Amino acid sequence: YTDSQASDSESQLSALTSHLSATTSQLSDTTSQSSDTSSQVSESNSEENESMSQASDSDSQTSDSDSQISDSDSQLSPSPSRLSTATSHLSDTTSQVNDT
């Protein structure tokens, strides 16, 4: 085992170590990018959930408004029974006036 062979081995070992260091650095960069992507996906999901919640609130408000309109329509629309009573009362009053 000569000094030349030992020197070649050390040179190869140094090159391998340098390559390993570069690969490790690339792996670290890839992991960092993956983490950033996961964070962006999480933020996007959060915004989507917030939008869905706002849409749900809007639907609920619309439903409440529809209910209030329905109640108003119900109050504005006289029931047949009340209308019949009023007509009967008007008829009685007219009869009394005619009798007088």
mmCIF file as gemmi writes it, N, C-alpha and C atoms, coordinates in Angstrom:
data_model
loop_
_atom_site.group_PDB
_atom_site.id
_atom_site.type_symbol
_atom_site.label_atom_id
_atom_site.label_alt_id
_atom_site.label_comp_id
_atom_site.label_asym_id
_atom_site.label_entity_id
_atom_site.label_seq_id
_atom_site.pdbx_PDB_ins_code
_atom_site.Cartn_x
_atom_site.Cartn_y
_atom_site.Cartn_z
_atom_site.occupancy
_atom_site.B_iso_or_equiv
_atom_site.pdbx_formal_charge
_atom_site.auth_seq_id
_atom_site.auth_asym_id
_atom_site.pdbx_PDB_model_num
ATOM 1 N N . TYR Axp A 1 ? 0.864 -1.18 0 1 0 ? 1 A 1
ATOM 2 C CA . TYR Axp A 1 ? 0 0 0 1 0 ? 1 A 1
ATOM 3 C C . TYR Axp A 1 ? 0.903 1.234 0 1 0 ? 1 A 1
ATOM 4 N N . THR Axp A 2 ? 0.95 1.907 -1.136 1 0 ? 2 A 1
ATOM 5 C CA . THR Axp A 2 ? 1.92 2.994 -1.285 1 0 ? 2 A 1
ATOM 6 C C . THR Axp A 2 ? 1.338 4.32 -0.84 1 0 ? 2 A 1
ATOM 7 N N . ASP Axp A 3 ? 2.219 5.299 -0.692 1 0 ? 3 A 1
ATOM 8 C CA . ASP Axp A 3 ? 1.78 6.641 -0.341 1 0 ? 3 A 1
ATOM 9 C C . ASP Axp A 3 ? 0.872 7.22 -1.404 1 0 ? 3 A 1
ATOM 10 N N . SER Axp A 4 ? 1.141 6.852 -2.648 1 0 ? 4 A 1
ATOM 11 C CA . SER Axp A 4 ? 0.316 7.342 -3.759 1 0 ? 4 A 1
ATOM 12 C C . SER Axp A 4 ? -1.098 6.803 -3.654 1 0 ? 4 A 1
ATOM 13 N N . GLN Axp A 5 ? -1.215 5.523 -3.329 1 0 ? 5 A 1
ATOM 14 C CA . GLN Axp A 5 ? -2.546 4.915 -3.18 1 0 ? 5 A 1
ATOM 15 C C . GLN Axp A 5 ? -3.285 5.543 -1.992 1 0 ? 5 A 1
ATOM 16 N N . ALA Axp A 6 ? -2.567 5.769 -0.931 1 0 ? 6 A 1
ATOM 17 C CA . ALA Axp A 6 ? -3.169 6.391 0.244 1 0 ? 6 A 1
ATOM 18 C C . ALA Axp A 6 ? -3.658 7.793 -0.09 1 0 ? 6 A 1
ATOM 19 N N . SER Axp A 7 ? -2.851 8.509 -0.857 1 0 ? 7 A 1
ATOM 20 C CA . SER Axp A 7 ? -3.24 9.863 -1.252 1 0 ? 7 A 1
ATOM 21 C C . SER Axp A 7 ? -4.472 9.826 -2.145 1 0 ? 7 A 1
ATOM 22 N N . ASP Axp A 8 ? -4.527 8.854 -3.073 1 0 ? 8 A 1
ATOM 23 C CA . ASP Axp A 8 ? -5.709 8.72 -3.943 1 0 ? 8 A 1
ATOM 24 C C . ASP Axp A 8 ? -6.957 8.389 -3.116 1 0 ? 8 A 1
ATOM 25 N N . SER Axp A 9 ? -6.775 7.518 -2.141 1 0 ? 9 A 1
ATOM 26 C CA . SER Axp A 9 ? -7.901 7.137 -1.281 1 0 ? 9 A 1
ATOM 27 C C . SER Axp A 9 ? -8.421 8.341 -0.489 1 0 ? 9 A 1
ATOM 28 N N . GLU Axp A 10 ? -7.485 9.13 0.027 1 0 ? 10 A 1
ATOM 29 C CA . GLU Axp A 10 ? -7.889 10.323 0.775 1 0 ? 10 A 1
ATOM 30 C C . GLU Axp A 10 ? -8.605 11.318 -0.132 1 0 ? 10 A 1
ATOM 31 N N . SER Axp A 11 ? -8.134 11.424 -1.362 1 0 ? 11 A 1
ATOM 32 C CA . SER Axp A 11 ? -8.75 12.338 -2.324 1 0 ? 11 A 1
ATOM 33 C C . SER Axp A 11 ? -10.171 11.885 -2.658 1 0 ? 11 A 1
ATOM 34 N N . GLN Axp A 12 ? -10.314 10.566 -2.864 1 0 ? 12 A 1
ATOM 35 C CA . GLN Axp A 12 ? -11.645 10.012 -3.148 1 0 ? 12 A 1
ATOM 36 C C . GLN Axp A 12 ? -12.588 10.209 -1.957 1 0 ? 12 A 1
ATOM 37 N N . LEU Axp A 13 ? -12.033 9.972 -0.753 1 0 ? 13 A 1
ATOM 38 C CA . LEU Axp A 13 ? -12.836 10.147 0.452 1 0 ? 13 A 1
ATOM 39 C C . LEU Axp A 13 ? -13.286 11.604 0.598 1 0 ? 13 A 1
ATOM 40 N N . SER Axp A 14 ? -12.415 12.521 0.298 1 0 ? 14 A 1
ATOM 41 C CA . SER Axp A 14 ? -12.734 13.947 0.375 1 0 ? 14 A 1
ATOM 42 C C . SER Axp A 14 ? -13.824 14.303 -0.635 1 0 ? 14 A 1
ATOM 43 N N . ALA Axp A 15 ? -13.707 13.74 -1.852 1 0 ? 15 A 1
ATOM 44 C CA . ALA Axp A 15 ? -14.714 14.005 -2.887 1 0 ? 15 A 1
ATOM 45 C C . ALA Axp A 15 ? -16.073 13.446 -2.473 1 0 ? 15 A 1
ATOM 46 N N . LEU Axp A 16 ? -16.045 12.238 -1.893 1 0 ? 16 A 1
ATOM 47 C CA . LEU Axp A 16 ? -17.305 11.62 -1.436 1 0 ? 16 A 1
ATOM 48 C C . LEU Axp A 16 ? -17.938 12.437 -0.305 1 0 ? 16 A 1
ATOM 49 N N . THR Axp A 17 ? -17.084 12.91 0.601 1 0 ? 17 A 1
ATOM 50 C CA . THR Axp A 17 ? -17.578 13.718 1.72 1 0 ? 17 A 1
ATOM 51 C C . THR Axp A 17 ? -18.2 15.018 1.203 1 0 ? 17 A 1
ATOM 52 N N . SER Axp A 18 ? -17.552 15.626 0.214 1 0 ? 18 A 1
ATOM 53 C CA . SER Axp A 18 ? -18.068 16.857 -0.378 1 0 ? 18 A 1
ATOM 54 C C . SER Axp A 18 ? -19.414 16.602 -1.065 1 0 ? 18 A 1
ATOM 55 N N . HIS Axp A 19 ? -19.498 15.476 -1.781 1 0 ? 19 A 1
ATOM 56 C CA . HIS Axp A 19 ? -20.747 15.12 -2.467 1 0 ? 19 A 1
ATOM 57 C C . HIS Axp A 19 ? -21.867 14.858 -1.448 1 0 ? 19 A 1
ATOM 58 N N . LEU Axp A 20 ? -21.509 14.157 -0.37 1 0 ? 20 A 1
ATOM 59 C CA . LEU Axp A 20 ? -22.491 13.881 0.681 1 0 ? 20 A 1
ATOM 60 C C . LEU Axp A 20 ? -22.997 15.179 1.297 1 0 ? 20 A 1
ATOM 61 N N . SER Axp A 21 ? -22.086 16.131 1.514 1 0 ? 21 A 1
ATOM 62 C CA . SER Axp A 21 ? -22.455 17.419 2.084 1 0 ? 21 A 1
ATOM 63 C C . SER Axp A 21 ? -23.416 18.168 1.153 1 0 ? 21 A 1
ATOM 64 N N . ALA Axp A 22 ? -23.134 18.137 -0.159 1 0 ? 22 A 1
ATOM 65 C CA . ALA Axp A 22 ? -24.003 18.805 -1.134 1 0 ? 22 A 1
ATOM 66 C C . ALA Axp A 22 ? -25.383 18.149 -1.173 1 0 ? 22 A 1
ATOM 67 N N . THR Axp A 23 ? -25.401 16.803 -1.128 1 0 ? 23 A 1
ATOM 68 C CA . THR Axp A 23 ? -26.674 16.064 -1.136 1 0 ? 23 A 1
ATOM 69 C C . THR Axp A 23 ? -27.497 16.381 0.106 1 0 ? 23 A 1
ATOM 70 N N . THR Axp A 24 ? -26.818 16.446 1.255 1 0 ? 24 A 1
ATOM 71 C CA . THR Axp A 24 ? -27.494 16.778 2.509 1 0 ? 24 A 1
ATOM 72 C C . THR Axp A 24 ? -28.102 18.182 2.443 1 0 ? 24 A 1
ATOM 73 N N . SER Axp A 25 ? -27.359 19.111 1.84 1 0 ? 25 A 1
ATOM 74 C CA . SER Axp A 25 ? -27.84 20.482 1.692 1 0 ? 25 A 1
ATOM 75 C C . SER Axp A 25 ? -29.082 20.529 0.799 1 0 ? 25 A 1
ATOM 76 N N . GLN Axp A 26 ? -29.038 19.772 -0.313 1 0 ? 26 A 1
ATOM 77 C CA . GLN Axp A 26 ? -30.195 19.708 -1.21 1 0 ? 26 A 1
ATOM 78 C C . GLN Axp A 26 ? -31.406 19.107 -0.495 1 0 ? 26 A 1
ATOM 79 N N . LEU Axp A 27 ? -31.151 18.075 0.287 1 0 ? 27 A 1
ATOM 80 C CA . LEU Axp A 27 ? -32.231 17.44 1.038 1 0 ? 27 A 1
ATOM 81 C C . LEU Axp A 27 ? -32.85 18.417 2.028 1 0 ? 27 A 1
ATOM 82 N N . SER Axp A 28 ? -32.006 19.206 2.67 1 0 ? 28 A 1
ATOM 83 C CA . SER Axp A 28 ? -32.479 20.211 3.621 1 0 ? 28 A 1
ATOM 84 C C . SER Axp A 28 ? -33.34 21.261 2.906 1 0 ? 28 A 1
ATOM 85 N N . ASP Axp A 29 ? -32.884 21.692 1.712 1 0 ? 29 A 1
ATOM 86 C CA . ASP Axp A 29 ? -33.664 22.659 0.933 1 0 ? 29 A 1
ATOM 87 C C . ASP Axp A 29 ? -35.013 22.085 0.536 1 0 ? 29 A 1
ATOM 88 N N . THR Axp A 30 ? -35.016 20.822 0.091 1 0 ? 30 A 1
ATOM 89 C CA . THR Axp A 30 ? -36.262 20.161 -0.32 1 0 ? 30 A 1
ATOM 90 C C . THR Axp A 30 ? -37.233 20.051 0.857 1 0 ? 30 A 1
ATOM 91 N N . THR Axp A 31 ? -36.707 19.698 2.019 1 0 ? 31 A 1
ATOM 92 C CA . THR Axp A 31 ? -37.542 19.586 3.227 1 0 ? 31 A 1
ATOM 93 C C . THR Axp A 31 ? -38.144 20.944 3.58 1 0 ? 31 A 1
ATOM 94 N N . SER Axp A 32 ? -37.325 22.001 3.447 1 0 ? 32 A 1
ATOM 95 C CA . SER Axp A 32 ? -37.797 23.35 3.743 1 0 ? 32 A 1
ATOM 96 C C . SER Axp A 32 ? -38.902 23.753 2.772 1 0 ? 32 A 1
ATOM 97 N N . GLN Axp A 33 ? -38.714 23.452 1.474 1 0 ? 33 A 1
ATOM 98 C CA . GLN Axp A 33 ? -39.733 23.764 0.475 1 0 ? 33 A 1
ATOM 99 C C . GLN Axp A 33 ? -41.013 22.988 0.739 1 0 ? 33 A 1
ATOM 100 N N . SER Axp A 34 ? -40.869 21.734 1.129 1 0 ? 34 A 1
ATOM 101 C CA . SER Axp A 34 ? -42.034 20.904 1.449 1 0 ? 34 A 1
ATOM 102 C C . SER Axp A 34 ? -42.8 21.483 2.628 1 0 ? 34 A 1
ATOM 103 N N . SER Axp A 35 ? -42.056 21.96 3.614 1 0 ? 35 A 1
ATOM 104 C CA . SER Axp A 35 ? -42.68 22.576 4.79 1 0 ? 35 A 1
ATOM 105 C C . SER Axp A 35 ? -43.435 23.845 4.401 1 0 ? 35 A 1
ATOM 106 N N . ASP Axp A 36 ? -42.816 24.66 3.53 1 0 ? 36 A 1
ATOM 107 C CA . ASP Axp A 36 ? -43.48 25.879 3.053 1 0 ? 36 A 1
ATOM 108 C C . ASP Axp A 36 ? -44.763 25.554 2.306 1 0 ? 36 A 1
ATOM 109 N N . THR Axp A 37 ? -44.695 24.515 1.453 1 0 ? 37 A 1
ATOM 110 C CA . THR Axp A 37 ? -45.873 24.107 0.689 1 0 ? 37 A 1
ATOM 111 C C . THR Axp A 37 ? -46.993 23.638 1.618 1 0 ? 37 A 1
ATOM 112 N N . SER Axp A 38 ? -46.632 22.863 2.619 1 0 ? 38 A 1
ATOM 113 C CA . SER Axp A 38 ? -47.625 22.384 3.591 1 0 ? 38 A 1
ATOM 114 C C . SER Axp A 38 ? -48.278 23.553 4.317 1 0 ? 38 A 1
ATOM 115 N N . SER Axp A 39 ? -47.46 24.555 4.651 1 0 ? 39 A 1
ATOM 116 C CA . SER Axp A 39 ? -47.974 25.738 5.336 1 0 ? 39 A 1
ATOM 117 C C . SER Axp A 39 ? -48.953 26.495 4.436 1 0 ? 39 A 1
ATOM 118 N N . GLN Axp A 40 ? -48.602 26.614 3.146 1 0 ? 40 A 1
ATOM 119 C CA . GLN Axp A 40 ? -49.49 27.303 2.201 1 0 ? 40 A 1
ATOM 120 C C . GLN Axp A 40 ? -50.796 26.543 2.017 1 0 ? 40 A 1
ATOM 121 N N . VAL Axp A 41 ? -50.717 25.227 1.94 1 0 ? 41 A 1
ATOM 122 C CA . VAL Axp A 41 ? -51.924 24.401 1.812 1 0 ? 41 A 1
ATOM 123 C C . VAL Axp A 41 ? -52.805 24.564 3.041 1 0 ? 41 A 1
ATOM 124 N N . SER Axp A 42 ? -52.178 24.567 4.209 1 0 ? 42 A 1
ATOM 125 C CA . SER Axp A 42 ? -52.919 24.728 5.459 1 0 ? 42 A 1
ATOM 126 C C . SER Axp A 42 ? -53.618 26.083 5.498 1 0 ? 42 A 1
ATOM 127 N N . GLU Axp A 43 ? -52.894 27.13 5.073 1 0 ? 43 A 1
ATOM 128 C CA . GLU Axp A 43 ? -53.474 28.476 5.059 1 0 ? 43 A 1
ATOM 129 C C . GLU Axp A 43 ? -54.634 28.557 4.062 1 0 ? 43 A 1
ATOM 130 N N . SER Axp A 44 ? -54.461 27.914 2.907 1 0 ? 44 A 1
ATOM 131 C CA . SER Axp A 44 ? -55.51 27.891 1.887 1 0 ? 44 A 1
ATOM 132 C C . SER Axp A 44 ? -56.755 27.176 2.412 1 0 ? 44 A 1
ATOM 133 N N . ASN Axp A 45 ? -56.548 26.056 3.11 1 0 ? 45 A 1
ATOM 134 C CA . ASN Axp A 45 ? -57.672 25.312 3.691 1 0 ? 45 A 1
ATOM 135 C C . ASN Axp A 45 ? -58.388 26.149 4.735 1 0 ? 45 A 1
ATOM 136 N N . SER Axp A 46 ? -57.607 26.894 5.52 1 0 ? 46 A 1
ATOM 137 C CA . SER Axp A 46 ? -58.188 27.749 6.551 1 0 ? 46 A 1
ATOM 138 C C . SER Axp A 46 ? -59.055 28.839 5.915 1 0 ? 46 A 1
ATOM 139 N N . GLU Axp A 47 ? -58.552 29.445 4.832 1 0 ? 47 A 1
ATOM 140 C CA . GLU Axp A 47 ? -59.317 30.483 4.145 1 0 ? 47 A 1
ATOM 141 C C . GLU Axp A 47 ? -60.582 29.904 3.52 1 0 ? 47 A 1
ATOM 142 N N . GLU Axp A 48 ? -60.465 28.68 2.981 1 0 ? 48 A 1
ATOM 143 C CA . GLU Axp A 48 ? -61.634 28.028 2.389 1 0 ? 48 A 1
ATOM 144 C C . GLU Axp A 48 ? -62.685 27.739 3.461 1 0 ? 48 A 1
ATOM 145 N N . ASN Axp A 49 ? -62.233 27.275 4.623 1 0 ? 49 A 1
ATOM 146 C CA . ASN Axp A 49 ? -63.162 27.008 5.72 1 0 ? 49 A 1
ATOM 147 C C . ASN Axp A 49 ? -63.857 28.288 6.175 1 0 ? 49 A 1
ATOM 148 N N . GLU Axp A 50 ? -63.097 29.393 6.221 1 0 ? 50 A 1
ATOM 149 C CA . GLU Axp A 50 ? -63.671 30.677 6.627 1 0 ? 50 A 1
ATOM 150 C C . GLU Axp A 50 ? -64.715 31.133 5.6 1 0 ? 50 A 1
ATOM 151 N N . SER Axp A 51 ? -64.407 30.94 4.311 1 0 ? 51 A 1
ATOM 152 C CA . SER Axp A 51 ? -65.356 31.312 3.261 1 0 ? 51 A 1
ATOM 153 C C . SER Axp A 51 ? -66.638 30.487 3.37 1 0 ? 51 A 1
ATOM 154 N N . MET Axp A 52 ? -66.477 29.202 3.636 1 0 ? 52 A 1
ATOM 155 C CA . MET Axp A 52 ? -67.643 28.322 3.779 1 0 ? 52 A 1
ATOM 156 C C . MET Axp A 52 ? -68.482 28.739 4.986 1 0 ? 52 A 1
ATOM 157 N N . SER Axp A 53 ? -67.791 29.133 6.064 1 0 ? 53 A 1
ATOM 158 C CA . SER Axp A 53 ? -68.5 29.58 7.266 1 0 ? 53 A 1
ATOM 159 C C . SER Axp A 53 ? -69.288 30.854 6.976 1 0 ? 53 A 1
ATOM 160 N N . GLN Axp A 54 ? -68.669 31.785 6.223 1 0 ? 54 A 1
ATOM 161 C CA . GLN Axp A 54 ? -69.355 33.024 5.872 1 0 ? 54 A 1
ATOM 162 C C . GLN Axp A 54 ? -70.552 32.739 4.962 1 0 ? 54 A 1
ATOM 163 N N . ALA Axp A 55 ? -70.378 31.803 4.036 1 0 ? 55 A 1
ATOM 164 C CA . ALA Axp A 55 ? -71.472 31.427 3.144 1 0 ? 55 A 1
ATOM 165 C C . ALA Axp A 55 ? -72.617 30.816 3.951 1 0 ? 55 A 1
ATOM 166 N N . SER Axp A 56 ? -72.265 30.004 4.938 1 0 ? 56 A 1
ATOM 167 C CA . SER Axp A 56 ? -73.284 29.388 5.794 1 0 ? 56 A 1
ATOM 168 C C . SER Axp A 56 ? -74.037 30.445 6.595 1 0 ? 56 A 1
ATOM 169 N N . ASP Axp A 57 ? -73.28 31.433 7.126 1 0 ? 57 A 1
ATOM 170 C CA . ASP Axp A 57 ? -73.915 32.529 7.859 1 0 ? 57 A 1
ATOM 171 C C . ASP Axp A 57 ? -74.853 33.315 6.951 1 0 ? 57 A 1
ATOM 172 N N . SER Axp A 58 ? -74.41 33.536 5.715 1 0 ? 58 A 1
ATOM 173 C CA . SER Axp A 58 ? -75.227 34.274 4.753 1 0 ? 58 A 1
ATOM 174 C C . SER Axp A 58 ? -76.51 33.511 4.445 1 0 ? 58 A 1
ATOM 175 N N . ASP Axp A 59 ? -76.389 32.187 4.267 1 0 ? 59 A 1
ATOM 176 C CA . ASP Axp A 59 ? -77.574 31.352 4.017 1 0 ? 59 A 1
ATOM 177 C C . ASP Axp A 59 ? -78.531 31.411 5.198 1 0 ? 59 A 1
ATOM 178 N N . SER Axp A 60 ? -77.974 31.415 6.405 1 0 ? 60 A 1
ATOM 179 C CA . SER Axp A 60 ? -78.798 31.479 7.609 1 0 ? 60 A 1
ATOM 180 C C . SER Axp A 60 ? -79.553 32.803 7.682 1 0 ? 60 A 1
ATOM 181 N N . GLN Axp A 61 ? -78.848 33.904 7.348 1 0 ? 61 A 1
ATOM 182 C CA . GLN Axp A 61 ? -79.494 35.22 7.35 1 0 ? 61 A 1
ATOM 183 C C . GLN Axp A 61 ? -80.59 35.299 6.291 1 0 ? 61 A 1
ATOM 184 N N . THR Axp A 62 ? -80.319 34.708 5.125 1 0 ? 62 A 1
ATOM 185 C CA . THR Axp A 62 ? -81.328 34.679 4.066 1 0 ? 62 A 1
ATOM 186 C C . THR Axp A 62 ? -82.558 33.901 4.518 1 0 ? 62 A 1
ATOM 187 N N . SER Axp A 63 ? -82.317 32.787 5.197 1 0 ? 63 A 1
ATOM 188 C CA . SER Axp A 63 ? -83.413 31.972 5.705 1 0 ? 63 A 1
ATOM 189 C C . SER Axp A 63 ? -84.24 32.752 6.728 1 0 ? 63 A 1
ATOM 190 N N . ASP Axp A 64 ? -83.557 33.491 7.608 1 0 ? 64 A 1
ATOM 191 C CA . ASP Axp A 64 ? -84.254 34.314 8.595 1 0 ? 64 A 1
ATOM 192 C C . ASP Axp A 64 ? -85.094 35.389 7.906 1 0 ? 64 A 1
ATOM 193 N N . SER Axp A 65 ? -84.516 36.005 6.868 1 0 ? 65 A 1
ATOM 194 C CA . SER Axp A 65 ? -85.243 37.037 6.134 1 0 ? 65 A 1
ATOM 195 C C . SER Axp A 65 ? -86.486 36.451 5.463 1 0 ? 65 A 1
ATOM 196 N N . ASP Axp A 66 ? -86.332 35.273 4.856 1 0 ? 66 A 1
ATOM 197 C CA . ASP Axp A 66 ? -87.474 34.604 4.217 1 0 ? 66 A 1
ATOM 198 C C . ASP Axp A 66 ? -88.563 34.311 5.238 1 0 ? 66 A 1
ATOM 199 N N . SER Axp A 67 ? -88.133 33.906 6.438 1 0 ? 67 A 1
ATOM 200 C CA . SER Axp A 67 ? -89.092 33.605 7.5 1 0 ? 67 A 1
ATOM 201 C C . SER Axp A 67 ? -89.837 34.868 7.93 1 0 ? 67 A 1
ATOM 202 N N . GLN Axp A 68 ? -89.107 35.979 8.047 1 0 ? 68 A 1
ATOM 203 C CA . GLN Axp A 68 ? -89.737 37.241 8.429 1 0 ? 68 A 1
ATOM 204 C C . GLN Axp A 68 ? -90.715 37.718 7.346 1 0 ? 68 A 1
ATOM 205 N N . ILE Axp A 69 ? -90.332 37.553 6.085 1 0 ? 69 A 1
ATOM 206 C CA . ILE Axp A 69 ? -91.229 37.932 4.982 1 0 ? 69 A 1
ATOM 207 C C . ILE Axp A 69 ? -92.493 37.082 5.024 1 0 ? 69 A 1
ATOM 208 N N . SER Axp A 70 ? -92.308 35.794 5.281 1 0 ? 70 A 1
ATOM 209 C CA . SER Axp A 70 ? -93.461 34.894 5.367 1 0 ? 70 A 1
ATOM 210 C C . SER Axp A 70 ? -94.393 35.303 6.5 1 0 ? 70 A 1
ATOM 211 N N . ASP Axp A 71 ? -93.798 35.668 7.645 1 0 ? 71 A 1
ATOM 212 C CA . ASP Axp A 71 ? -94.612 36.127 8.784 1 0 ? 71 A 1
ATOM 213 C C . ASP Axp A 71 ? -95.365 37.404 8.428 1 0 ? 71 A 1
ATOM 214 N N . SER Axp A 72 ? -94.678 38.324 7.742 1 0 ? 72 A 1
ATOM 215 C CA . SER Axp A 72 ? -95.315 39.579 7.345 1 0 ? 72 A 1
ATOM 216 C C . SER Axp A 72 ? -96.464 39.317 6.39 1 0 ? 72 A 1
ATOM 217 N N . ASP Axp A 73 ? -96.245 38.437 5.427 1 0 ? 73 A 1
ATOM 218 C CA . ASP Axp A 73 ? -97.309 38.09 4.476 1 0 ? 73 A 1
ATOM 219 C C . ASP Axp A 73 ? -98.501 37.495 5.207 1 0 ? 73 A 1
ATOM 220 N N . SER Axp A 74 ? -98.2 36.682 6.193 1 0 ? 74 A 1
ATOM 221 C CA . SER Axp A 74 ? -99.272 36.041 6.965 1 0 ? 74 A 1
ATOM 222 C C . SER Axp A 74 ? -100.09 37.082 7.731 1 0 ? 74 A 1
ATOM 223 N N . GLN Axp A 75 ? -99.401 38.091 8.273 1 0 ? 75 A 1
ATOM 224 C CA . GLN Axp A 75 ? -100.105 39.141 9.02 1 0 ? 75 A 1
ATOM 225 C C . GLN Axp A 75 ? -100.908 40.043 8.084 1 0 ? 75 A 1
ATOM 226 N N . LEU Axp A 76 ? -100.378 40.286 6.902 1 0 ? 76 A 1
ATOM 227 C CA . LEU Axp A 76 ? -101.074 41.155 5.951 1 0 ? 76 A 1
ATOM 228 C C . LEU Axp A 76 ? -102.294 40.466 5.348 1 0 ? 76 A 1
ATOM 229 N N . SER Axp A 77 ? -102.24 39.192 5.239 1 0 ? 77 A 1
ATOM 230 C CA . SER Axp A 77 ? -103.309 38.45 4.599 1 0 ? 77 A 1
ATOM 231 C C . SER Axp A 77 ? -104.368 38.091 5.64 1 0 ? 77 A 1
ATOM 232 N N . PRO Axp A 78 ? -105.587 38.657 5.554 1 0 ? 78 A 1
ATOM 233 C CA . PRO Axp A 78 ? -106.609 38.343 6.553 1 0 ? 78 A 1
ATOM 234 C C . PRO Axp A 78 ? -107.105 36.902 6.406 1 0 ? 78 A 1
ATOM 235 N N . SER Axp A 79 ? -107.384 36.301 7.53 1 0 ? 79 A 1
ATOM 236 C CA . SER Axp A 79 ? -107.856 34.927 7.473 1 0 ? 79 A 1
ATOM 237 C C . SER Axp A 79 ? -109.304 34.912 6.96 1 0 ? 79 A 1
ATOM 238 N N . PRO Axp A 80 ? -109.731 33.864 6.254 1 0 ? 80 A 1
ATOM 239 C CA . PRO Axp A 80 ? -111.111 33.781 5.755 1 0 ? 80 A 1
ATOM 240 C C . PRO Axp A 80 ? -112.146 33.941 6.863 1 0 ? 80 A 1
ATOM 241 N N . SER Axp A 81 ? -111.823 33.435 8.041 1 0 ? 81 A 1
ATOM 242 C CA . SER Axp A 81 ? -112.748 33.524 9.164 1 0 ? 81 A 1
ATOM 243 C C . SER Axp A 81 ? -112.958 34.974 9.568 1 0 ? 81 A 1
ATOM 244 N N . ARG Axp A 82 ? -111.858 35.755 9.693 1 0 ? 82 A 1
ATOM 245 C CA . ARG Axp A 82 ? -111.978 37.17 10.08 1 0 ? 82 A 1
ATOM 246 C C . ARG Axp A 82 ? -112.704 37.959 8.998 1 0 ? 82 A 1
ATOM 247 N N . LEU Axp A 83 ? -112.425 37.628 7.741 1 0 ? 83 A 1
ATOM 248 C CA . LEU Axp A 83 ? -113.069 38.324 6.631 1 0 ? 83 A 1
ATOM 249 C C . LEU Axp A 83 ? -114.564 38.037 6.627 1 0 ? 83 A 1
ATOM 250 N N . SER Axp A 84 ? -114.911 36.801 6.894 1 0 ? 84 A 1
ATOM 251 C CA . SER Axp A 84 ? -116.325 36.418 6.938 1 0 ? 84 A 1
ATOM 252 C C . SER Axp A 84 ? -117.048 37.126 8.08 1 0 ? 84 A 1
ATOM 253 N N . THR Axp A 85 ? -116.409 37.221 9.237 1 0 ? 85 A 1
ATOM 254 C CA . THR Axp A 85 ? -117.004 37.901 10.401 1 0 ? 85 A 1
ATOM 255 C C . THR Axp A 85 ? -117.229 39.379 10.098 1 0 ? 85 A 1
ATOM 256 N N . ALA Axp A 86 ? -116.216 39.997 9.451 1 0 ? 86 A 1
ATOM 257 C CA . ALA Axp A 86 ? -116.338 41.418 9.111 1 0 ? 86 A 1
ATOM 258 C C . ALA Axp A 86 ? -117.47 41.642 8.113 1 0 ? 86 A 1
ATOM 259 N N . THR Axp A 87 ? -117.594 40.742 7.155 1 0 ? 87 A 1
ATOM 260 C CA . THR Axp A 87 ? -118.663 40.851 6.145 1 0 ? 87 A 1
ATOM 261 C C . THR Axp A 87 ? -120.032 40.698 6.805 1 0 ? 87 A 1
ATOM 262 N N . SER Axp A 88 ? -120.109 39.755 7.707 1 0 ? 88 A 1
ATOM 263 C CA . SER Axp A 88 ? -121.375 39.525 8.417 1 0 ? 88 A 1
ATOM 264 C C . SER Axp A 88 ? -121.758 40.736 9.246 1 0 ? 88 A 1
ATOM 265 N N . HIS Axp A 89 ? -120.754 41.337 9.913 1 0 ? 89 A 1
ATOM 266 C CA . HIS Axp A 89 ? -120.998 42.513 10.736 1 0 ? 89 A 1
ATOM 267 C C . HIS Axp A 89 ? -121.459 43.691 9.859 1 0 ? 89 A 1
ATOM 268 N N . LEU Axp A 90 ? -120.841 43.821 8.707 1 0 ? 90 A 1
ATOM 269 C CA . LEU Axp A 90 ? -121.216 44.888 7.782 1 0 ? 90 A 1
ATOM 270 C C . LEU Axp A 90 ? -122.638 44.673 7.295 1 0 ? 90 A 1
ATOM 271 N N . SER Axp A 91 ? -122.977 43.444 7.032 1 0 ? 91 A 1
ATOM 272 C CA . SER Axp A 91 ? -124.333 43.121 6.562 1 0 ? 91 A 1
ATOM 273 C C . SER Axp A 91 ? -125.364 43.449 7.635 1 0 ? 91 A 1
ATOM 274 N N . ASP Axp A 92 ? -125.05 43.096 8.899 1 0 ? 92 A 1
ATOM 275 C CA . ASP Axp A 92 ? -125.976 43.397 10.011 1 0 ? 92 A 1
ATOM 276 C C . ASP Axp A 92 ? -126.156 44.896 10.165 1 0 ? 92 A 1
ATOM 277 N N . THR Axp A 93 ? -125.031 45.607 10.059 1 0 ? 93 A 1
ATOM 278 C CA . THR Axp A 93 ? -125.082 47.066 10.198 1 0 ? 93 A 1
ATOM 279 C C . THR Axp A 93 ? -125.931 47.674 9.089 1 0 ? 93 A 1
ATOM 280 N N . THR Axp A 94 ? -125.761 47.16 7.876 1 0 ? 94 A 1
ATOM 281 C CA . THR Axp A 94 ? -126.548 47.656 6.733 1 0 ? 94 A 1
ATOM 282 C C . THR Axp A 94 ? -128.017 47.383 6.954 1 0 ? 94 A 1
ATOM 283 N N . SER Axp A 95 ? -128.347 46.224 7.478 1 0 ? 95 A 1
ATOM 284 C CA . SER Axp A 95 ? -129.743 45.88 7.763 1 0 ? 95 A 1
ATOM 285 C C . SER Axp A 95 ? -130.342 46.825 8.776 1 0 ? 95 A 1
ATOM 286 N N . GLN Axp A 96 ? -129.559 47.111 9.833 1 0 ? 96 A 1
ATOM 287 C CA . GLN Axp A 96 ? -130.054 48.018 10.862 1 0 ? 96 A 1
ATOM 288 C C . GLN Axp A 96 ? -130.288 49.41 10.308 1 0 ? 96 A 1
ATOM 289 N N . VAL Axp A 97 ? -129.41 49.853 9.455 1 0 ? 97 A 1
ATOM 290 C CA . VAL Axp A 97 ? -129.575 51.174 8.839 1 0 ? 97 A 1
ATOM 291 C C . VAL Axp A 97 ? -130.827 51.191 7.97 1 0 ? 97 A 1
ATOM 292 N N . ASN Axp A 98 ? -131.016 50.118 7.23 1 0 ? 98 A 1
ATOM 293 C CA . ASN Axp A 98 ? -132.203 50.041 6.375 1 0 ? 98 A 1
ATOM 294 C C . ASN Axp A 98 ? -133.485 50.002 7.2 1 0 ? 98 A 1
ATOM 295 N N . ASP Axp A 99 ? -133.434 49.29 8.321 1 0 ? 99 A 1
ATOM 296 C CA . ASP Axp A 99 ? -134.621 49.231 9.199 1 0 ? 99 A 1
ATOM 297 C C . ASP Axp A 99 ? -134.914 50.603 9.763 1 0 ? 99 A 1
ATOM 298 N N . THR Axp A 100 ? -133.87 51.352 10.04 1 0 ? 100 A 1
ATOM 299 C CA . THR Axp A 100 ? -134.051 52.68 10.574 1 0 ? 100 A 1
ATOM 300 C C . THR Axp A 100 ? -134.576 53.594 9.502 1 0 ? 100 A 1
